[in-house]
Amino acid sequence: MKLTKAISMFVSIVIGATVAIPIGTTSADDVKSPIEWDGTADTTWYDGEEKEQHISSPSELAGLAVLTGQGRKMEGQTIILDNDISLKHYQWQSIKNFYGKFDGNDHTIYGMNIVSTSDTPSTQNNFGLFGMASEATIQNINLKDISIDIEKESTNFSIGGLAGFGGTIIDSSVSGSIKCKNTASSSFNVGGIAGASHTITRCKSNVTINVYSVEDSDIRIGGICGSMDEGEIAECCNYGQIIHDGAAQYHGIAGIIGLLAVHSQTSYIKNCYNRADIESSLDSYGIVGRLSFFDLKNHNYEISNVYNTGNCTYGAYKSYDYEGKYSNVYYSSISASKGTDGKNDLSTPKPVDNMKKEAFATSLGSSFVYIENELPILKWEAKDMPISTATSTTTTTTSEPTSTTTSTTTTTTTTATTSTLTSTTTTSKPQISEMLTIEKEMAIGEKYSLKVGSDDLTFSSDNEKVAVVSESGIIEAVDSGKTTIVAKNSRNDVVRIEITVTKSLPAPEFGDINNDTIIDGRDASILLTYYAKTSTGYKGNLQSFVGEQIGIDPLTGQTVITTTELPQTTTSKKTTSTTTTTTTTTTTTTTTTTTISTTQTTTTTIPSVPVTSYSTSAYSIPEMPTTTYLSVDINHKNYTRISNLQISINSDMSSINDCYRNIEESTTRIADLNRTYLSHVKSLNSAYINLEKAKTQGVRTYSSAGGWTYEPSAAAIAKAKADIENYEGLVESYKGFLQSAENNRTYYIERIGQLRYRIETYQNQIQSLL
């Protein structure tokens, strides 16, 4: 039985046709509507001496804004929200100068509306649920359907869904829209979660951001955060589109963060992804839009385990000569119009279909979860996913080992109750969450795997005499009876699997028995040998038997280590056949089986691999322009203008020298990349050859009941396939690196031509002034 998809945060079981029933939440009739705001502010709840205080209405939340506006910073105090509330009918005034902790208790605030235009100007410079909260912690809160519309002429302002300027933001989400129109030269930050912040963890943004800026502006726009000064964004994702119009002197526009300022402490962007498109006439990036460095000797930043599939200019991040640490940085090969950004951009392009493979999710690390035929998601997101199980039909076979074998097949229907976890929450959390109970019928020796999407699970069996469960979630039936397997995570969410073990074994069907992707005589040989062994008392199931035969457990992929007692054989010198006699102790019948040693002659066909050397473009480098320094008398009427033109010529000549140096470096890099590329092509060809060899050149194995059999090496096949996938990815990546290096060289060649033309213009102007 193949298991897919995810159960809540951690377990996924799929059996047959899917149904979905809400569990662990209140029913539709019981869900309370959010409390509507009447536009008033209530501060009567506040006790200045209490460290933990609860609010339960929009008016009390507005009261918090009034209190902080009066200078109460809430330092050392925690404010907890006890209800879902709605702010949609009135204008929200951001909570400013908040220094405490705000815990949303997994509740939702709907319809927050903030407007500041030329008609209704605001004196504030930080806009969001919280305005200024740079020393605060904001956690466990969801904002839905926000609407922020800001038009500003002043400099240095920040806009974000949860905070204009935040401190630490954890386990929260925002959806809705932010509009910003900058009508004067200024610096500003816009982000779906925060305009600026220090730490953002496990947050999701689905905020459409629309920004207009004017010339001489310094803009920082990010799907999660506009700018961050020495901090960390971890396990965050952005689904909100970014649209920018206008101009800017400096800009950073990206799916995760617009500007990351790097200081002496290491800053991190890790375990994040962006799936939203970015539209801008300026360059935009999938992950990080811009870096600024305050310590040019120590480039303390790290970008790791991130991917981007949204359309933008460059796939992942802006490249600088000040290199930090990069690992597992990916982007969709069709999403970035210009690919990688310069020689220091080490991000890897990948086809979207390859990004939907389990190997890709695994490469991103333990913070991500693989979902079949989908892009990876973050582990914490799985709590919002449907639990998919269903009604299943289990077939069991009763058989008695005699000289004449008779099989009786019966069908048992097992019903599994399923659920869908929704984003609706209750006001209190039970200590133990009974998430799902599943019934499962197994046969002695059968194994059953729980596909897990979390690494904090513990498994236990109520009766290990009936069935045991491994640390990785593989259940093995031991003897007939009933037991309960319990899977529990660190939050005490529980899934119970009620196991009934029978003595009978399911009747195996003929197919790709040895899992080598080919149905042939070797599969038939294994199946027939398995039938022969079961008739003599063998209690393992087909999966276990295949593992013994090929050395790999098809369920776990682990190497099977078996100890087989050497059989007593009698071999005639005049014959090559072997006769084995096996006596069973459960019946008085002696069953003699003979296995014919299989000899197979094959011809290995090596496929042609359609990969060739990367063909670099032809290019020619313009010659250095000839210039003559003219000595002009200081009293000449155009002395100042001529001197300035001479200075401009000298500056452009220096720039041309830099271009020549960069062209030389790019050419060397292209040669180095091409050598590595060809090495990977060679390895890819070898992997294809090894796969064909593995399929056609196997090993002869001996078993006490089956004798000598010929089997292909499943381990060798698996390794060759893994090598092919690995080297295909490397070949594709280095194609991207080569193209990026060529684009770099072409830019500097074209730049020389532009500078030559400008120098000639300056020289003509000098001649006319003499």
N, C-alpha and C positions, 0 to 999 in steps of 0.2 A: 504494500500500500504506500503510495507516494504522499508525503505530507508537505503542505505549502502554507504560505501566508502567516499572519501573526495573531496570537491571542493577546489582547490588551498590550501591556508593555513587554510581555515576555514569552508567551507560549502560543504556538500556532498548530492547530490540528484541522485538517480538511478531510472529510469522509463523504464522498458522493456528492449529491446535489446540495447546494447551499441554501440555508434559510437564515434569517437574522431576527432576533427578538431582543428588545432592550433588557439589560440586566444591570444591577448595581446602581440604578438611578431611579428617580421617581417616575411614575407613569405620566402620560401626557395630561391626564385629568388632574394630577396632583401638582404639576409644576406651577409655581407661583410666578405671576408677572412681576417684572422689576418695579420697584417703588418709584413713582414719578415725582419729579421735583416741582415744587410750587414757587420756586424763585427766591425763597427766603433762606436765611442763614441762622443756624441754631448753635450756640456755643455753650449751652447749659450742661452738656455732657462732660465738659472738660474739668478735670481735677489735676491741678498742677503738681500734686505729690504722688500720684499714681504712675508707676512705670509702664503699665499696660492698660490701655483704654480702648473701648469698643464703640464704634459708630455703626448705625444701621439704616440711615436715611440719607437722601441727597442733601437735605438741609444741614445735617450734621457734618457732612463732607464740606459743604460750603462754609460752615462754621470754622473748620480747620483752616481754610484760606483766610478767613477774617482774623483768626488768632495769630497766624504767622505774619500777617500784614501788620499786626500791632506789635511785633517784635518778639513773640514767643517762638523760639526756634525748635522746641520739642527735643532738645538734646537729651539722649539717654532714655527716651520714651518710645514706646511702640503703639501705633494706632492700627487697630484691626477692623476690617470691614466685615459686617455680619450678614449682608444681604446683597442681592443683585439690585442695582439702582439705575435710573434713567435720568439723564441731564438734557434731553433733547429739546425741551421747550424754551430754554433760556440761554443767554450767553454765559459762558464759564470764564471766571477770573482765575488765572493760574495760581496755585499754591506756591508762594515764594518764600525763600529763606527757610527751608525746611531742613533740619539737621538730624531728625530722628529716623525711625524705621516705620515704613508703611507696609502692612501685610494685608493683601487683598483677600486672603483666605480662599483662593480659587474662585472668587466671585467675578461678575462682569459688570462693567459700567457702560451703558449704552448712550450713544448720541451726543457725546461731548462736542460742543460747538463754540469755536473761538473766532472772532472777527476783529481785525484791526486794519482799517483802510484810511485813506485820506479824509473820508467823511466821518469815520469813527476812530480817530487815532488813539493809540495806547502809549502810555509812558513806559511800559515794561519793555525789556529787551530779551526776555526768555519766555517762550510760549510752549504750553503743553498742559497735561493734567497738573504737573508740577512745573513751576517756572525755574527757579534756582533751587537745586537740591544736590549740590556738588559733594556734600559730606553725608548724604543720606543713603539709606538702603530702601529700595522699592522692590517688592516681591509678590509673586502669586496673584497677579491682577491681570484681567483681560479687558481691553478697551475695544468696543465694537462700533462701527459706523461713525467714527469721528469725522469732524469737518473743521479744518483749520484754514483760515484765509487771511494772510498777513501781507500788508503793503507797508514797506518801511523805507525811510530816507536816511535814518541814522546808521552809524557804523556799529559793528560788533554785536550782532544779535544771533540767537539760536532758536530753532523750532524743532520740536520732537513730539511724538504722540504721548509718551509717558512723561518726558521731561525735556525742557529746553536745554538745561544743563544738569545732568544727573551725576550721581556718584556710582553706586553699585546697583545694578538692575538684574533681577534673577527671575526665572520661571514665569515669564509674562508674554502677552501677545497684544498686537494692535492691528486693527483693520479700519479702512476708511480712506480719507484723502487729505492731503496737505497742499495748499497753494501758497506760493511766495512770490511777490513782485518787488524787486529791489530797484528803486528809482533814483538812487544816488550811489556814487562810488563808496563801497563799504566792504567789510569782511563779514561773512555770515555762514552759519552751519544749518543744514536741514537733514534730519534722519527720521526714518519710520518709527524707531523706538525712542531715540534721543538725538537732539541736535548735537550735543557733546556729552561725553561721559568718560568714566575711568574704567569701569568693568561692566560687561554685559554678558550674561550667561543663560543659555537655554531659553532664548526668546525668538519669537516668530513675528515677522512683519508682513502684512498684506495691505500696505498703504500706497496708494498712487500718489506720487510726488510730482508736482508741476511747478517749475521754477523759471522765472525770467530775471535776467541780470543785465547790467549795463557795463560799458567799458570801464577799465581800471578797477573792477571788483575783484575780490578774492573769495571764491565760492568753494564750499565743501559740502557735497551732497552724497549721502549713502543710504542704501536701503535699510540698514540697521542703524547706523550712526553717522552723523556728518563728520565729526572729527574727534580724535582721542589723543590726549597728551600723555604718553607713557602708560599703557594699560593693557587690557586683554578683552578680546571678543571670542567667546568659545561656544560651540554647539548652538549656533544661531542660523536661521534661514530666512531668506527674503523671497517673497512672491509678488511684491508690489512694483509696478512699472515706474520708471523714472523718466520724466520728460523735461528737457531743458531748452530754453530758447534765449537768444541774445549773445552777448560777448562777455569776456572776462580777461583780466590781466593774468591772474593765476587761478587755476581750477583743479579740483579733484572730484571726479564723478564716478561712482562705482556701486556695484550691487550690494556690498557689505559695508565698507567704510570709505568716505571721501578722502580724508587726510589722516595719516598716522604720524604723529610726531615722536621721534626716536631720541631718547636720552640715555643716561648711563644704565638704567635698569632695562631689562629685556622686555619688549612689548610683543604680544602674541596675537595672531589671527589664526585660529585653528578650529578644525572640525566644524566647518561652516559650508553653506552652499547658497548660490543665487540662481533662481530660475526665471527671473524677470528681465524683460527687455529694457534697454536704455536708449532713448532717442535724444541726440544732441548734435549740434554742429561742431562742438568741441570733442576732443578725444575722451572716450569713456572706457571703463575697465570692469571686468566681471567681479573682481574681489576687492582690490585696494586701488584707489584712484591716484594717490599721491603720497609721498613720504617727505618728511622734513627732518634734517639731522642736526642735532646740537652737539654731537661728539663725533667728529669725522674719523677718529682713530678706532673707536669701538662702535661697530654697526649692530647694535643690540636689538634686533627684531627677528621674528620667526614667523613664517607663513607655512602652515602644514595641514594636510588632510582636508583640502578644500576643493570644490568644483563649481563650475559655472556653465549653465546651458542657455543663459539669456543672450540676446543679440546685443552687441556692443562693438566698440572699435578694436580693443585688444582683449585677449581672452581672460587674463587673470589680474595682472598688476603692472604698475609702471616701473620700468627698469631703471636702475641707477648704477653708477660705478661703485657706490658704497654697498657692497653685497652683504646681505644678511644670511639667514639660514632658510632654505626652502626644501620641502619634501612633500611628495604626493600632491602636487598642485596641477589640476586638470581643467580643461575647458572643452566644450563641444567643438569639433573641428569645423562646423558650419556656422557657429554663432559669432565668431570674431571676424570682422571685415578685414582687419590687417594682421590677424594672427598674434604672434608674440611681439613684444616691444623691446627690440634691441638685443645686443649680444649677451646681456646679463639676465634676460628673461628665460628662466629654466622651466616654465610651465609646459605641460604636455597636452597636445591636442588629441582627442579621442572621438571616434564616431559615437553618436548617441546610443546606437544599438549595443555597442561594447560597454557603455556605461551602465547598461541595464543587466549586466551579467554579475553573477555572484562573486566572481574573482575581483571585479572592480570594487564592490562594496567591501570586500575583505581587505583590499589594499588601503582603504581609507581608515581602517582601524576599528576598535571596539565601540566607538561612539556611534557608528552607523549600523543600520539594519538592512539586510537584503530582502526585497520584496520581488517575487517572481514577475519578470517582464516589466518592471518599473524601475525608475531611478532610485538610488538609495535614499533613505530618509534617516533622520537622527533617531536614536533609540527612544528618547523621551517622547517623540512624536507618536510612537506606536500606541499610546494610550487613547488617541483619538481615532484609531483605526477599527473597522468592523472585525468582530470575532466571527470566523466562518467555520462552522461545522454543519453536520446534517444528518439525515437518515442514511444508515449504511446497511449493506447486506453482506453477511459473513458466511462463507461456505466451508463446512467441515466434512472430513471423510473418515469413516470408521473402517478399519481394516484389520484382519487377523492374519498373521504370518503362517501360512500353510503351504503345502506343495501346490495347491491350486488356490490362487489369491482371488478373493471376492471383495469388491469395494462397494460400499453403500454411501451415497451422497445425500446429505441433508442440508437444508438451508435455514439459517436463523437470522432474523431481522433485529438489528440493534438500533435503538433510537437515541440520538444525542441531543441534549438541549443546548441551544447556542444563544449567542448574544451579540449585540453591537454596543460598544461603549460610546456614548455621546459626550458632548462638551458640557451638558447640563450637570450641575453639581448640587449636592444637598448641603444644608447648613452645618451638619455634623458628620464627622468621619468615623466609621466603625473601626475598631481595632483590628478586626479580621474581616477582609472583604472576600466573601464566598463568590468567586467570579464564575465558575463553571464546573459542572460535573458531567463526566463522560463515561459511558459504559463501553467496554471493549471485551470481546471474546477472543481468546488466544489458545493455541495448542502447545503442548509440552515442547520445549526447545525453540519456540518461535520468538523472534525479537521484534520490538516495536519502538520506533524512534520518535521522540518529541522534538520537533524543530523549534529551537529556542532563539529569541532575539534579544537576550539579555545574559550578562555574565554573573548576575548576583542571585541565581536560583539555587535552591537546595531541594533535593528529591529524597523521598523516603517511602518504604513499603511497610504496610501494617503487618504483613505476613510473608517473610522472606522464604518460607518453605514452599510457598505457592509461586511467587514471582519476586525477582530482585530488580533494582534499578541502579544504573551507574551514575557517577557524578555528572556525566554529560547528557543524561536523560534517556538512555537506552534501556527499555524494559525487556527482561528475558523471563519467559515462563519456565518454571522449574518442575512443578507437579500439579496435579489436578486439585481444584479448590477455588476459593475466592479471596481476594485481597484488594486493598485500596492503595493506589500510588498517589502521593501528595506532592505537588510542586508549589513552592512558596518563594516569593521574593522578599527583598529587604523591607518592603512596605506592608508585608503580611497579606498581600493578595494571594489567594489560594485557588488552585485548580486541582480537582480530584478526578482520578481515572479509576473507575470501578472495574476490576479485572476478574474475569471468569476463565479459568484454565481448564481445558478438557484434555483427555489423553489422545484424542484423534489429531491427525495432521491434515492440513488442507491439501487437496489434490493439486499438484503443480501443473501448470499449463506449459506447452512447448512454446518456445520463443527464444529470445537472445539470453540464454541461460547464463553464460559466462560474462555477459556485459561488455563484449568487445565490439559492439555495433554491427555484428554480422550474424545472421542466423544460418548455420551450416551443420555439417555432420558432427562437429565437435560438440555442439549444443545437444544433439540427439544422444551422443555417447555419454555425456554427463547425466542426462535425464534417465537413460536406461540403467546406468550403473547405480543411480540413486534409488530407483525402484527395486533393483536387486538387493541393495543393502537394507532397505526398509523391510523387505520380506524375511530378513534374517535377524530382525530385532533392533536395527539402527533407530535411535529415538530422535536424532536431530532433524531439523527441517531442511528444505532444499537450500535455503540461504546459507545455513551453516555448512552443508555439504559442499556447496560451490566454493565457499571460503577455504575449506580444506583442500579442494582440488587445485585452485588457482593461486592460493596463498594470500588472497585479499578478501576481506569481508565486504560484500557489495553494499551492505547497509552503512557501515562506518567508514569504509575506505582504509581501514587499518590492516597491517600485516597480520596474518593468522599464523600462530606458532603451534604446531601439532606434534605429538609424539606417537609414532605408529610402531607397534610391535611387529618385527619381521615375520612374515608368514612361513609356514612349512610348505615347501614346494618340491615337486619331483619333476625333473626335466629330462626328457630323452635326448640323447645326443643326435638323433636323426630328425628332430622336430624343433620348431621355434616357438611352439605354443606352450603356455603355462596353465596347469590345472590347479585350482585352489579349492580345498574342501573346508567348509565352514559349518560348525555344529552349533545350533542355537539351544539355549537352556530353557526356553519358555515353551517349547513344544517338542514332540517326539519325532518331528519331521526333520530330516536332514536335506538341506537344499544345497546343491552343488552348482556353482556358477562359473562360467569360463569367460574371461575377457580377452578378446583378441587384441594383441598389440598393434596399434595403428601406425603405419608408416606413410608419411605424406611427402611428396615431392612438389615443390612450388617454384615458380619463377617470380622473382621480385621485380616489379615494375616501378621505376622511379618516376614520380610525376614531375612535370616541368613546373617550376615555380615562377610565376610572372613578375619577378622582381629583378630589376637591373640596376646598374650604377646610376647614381643621381647625376643628371646631366646639367652642369652649370652653364649659365648664360654667357655668351661672348660679351666682352666689354673692352673699352679702350679708355685710358686715363688721359685727360687733357694735359697739355704741357704747362709748365709754370710760365706765367706771363712775364714779359720783360719790362722792367721799370727803370727809370733813370731819375735819380734824386737831383732836383734842381735847386741851385743856390740862388736865393732871391734877396735882393737888398732890402734891409729892414725898412727903408724909406719908400719902398715901392708902394704905390697906392692900393694894390690888392694883396699886400704882403699877408695880412691876417687870413684872408680867404684862401690863398694859395697854401699857406702853412697848414690850415685845417684840412684841406684836401689831401696834402701829403701825409698827414697823420692818419686819415681814413684809408689811404692806399696802404700804408704800412700795417694797419690793423687787419685789412683784408688779406694782405700777403701772409700775415701770421696765421690767419684762419685757413688759408689754402694749405699752408704747411701742416696744420692740424688735420685737415682732410686727407692729405697724402698719408700721414701716419695712420689714420683710422682705416683708410683703404687697405694699407699693408696688413694691419691687424685683422681686418675682416677676411682678407684673402687667406691668411694663415689659418684663421678659424675655420674657413670653408674647407680647406685641405684636411685639417684635423677631423672635422665632423664627417667628411666624406670617407675617411679611413675607418672611422668607427661605424659609419653607416654600412660600408661594404662588409665589415666584420659581422655585423648583425644579419646582413643578407646571407652570408655564408652559413651562419649558424641556423638561420631559418631553413635553408635548403637541407642542411644536415638533419634538422628535426623532422622534415617531411620524409626523408629517406628512412630515418629511424622508425617512424610510424609504420611505414610499409613493411619494414623488416619485422617489427614487433607483431604485426598481423599475420605474417606468413612464416616466420621462423620461431617456433615455440620451443618448449622443453618437454621431455618425457618424464612423467611422474609415476610413482608406484603407490598403490593403496592396497591394504590387506584384503579388501573385498573385490576391488576392481582390477587389480593387476596393473600392468603398464598401460598408460594412456598418454596421448599426445595433446598438449594444451598450449595455446599461445600465452605469452606472458602478459597478464592484465596490468601488472605493475609497469612494465615497459611501455605498454600502450598509453596508460594514463600519463606517464612521464613525458612521452613524446608529444601528446596533445597539449599538455601544460607548457612545454617548451615552445610549441608552435604559437600558442596564444601570447606567450611572453615576447617572443621575437617579432611577431607581427606588430605588437604594440610599440616595440623599440624602433622598428623600421619606420613605422608611421610617424613616431615622434621625431626621429632624426631627419625625416623629410621636412617636417615643420621647422626644425632648427636650421637646416640648410637654407630653406627659403627665407627665413628671417635674416640670416647672415648675408644672403645675397641682396635682400632689400636694403640692408644697412649699407652695404658697399655702393649700391646704386645711388642711394641718397647722397653720399659724400662725393661721388663722381658728378652728379647733377649740381651739387653745391659749388664745386670748383668752377663749373661753367657759369653759374650765376655771379660768383665773385669776380671772375675774369671780365665779364661784361661790365660789372660795376666799376672795376679798376680802369677799364678803357674809357668809361664815361667820365670818371674823375680826371684822367689824363687829358681828355679833350677840353674839359672845363678849365684846367690849368693853362693849356695852350691859349685859350681864348682870353685869359686874364693877364697873360704876360704882356 
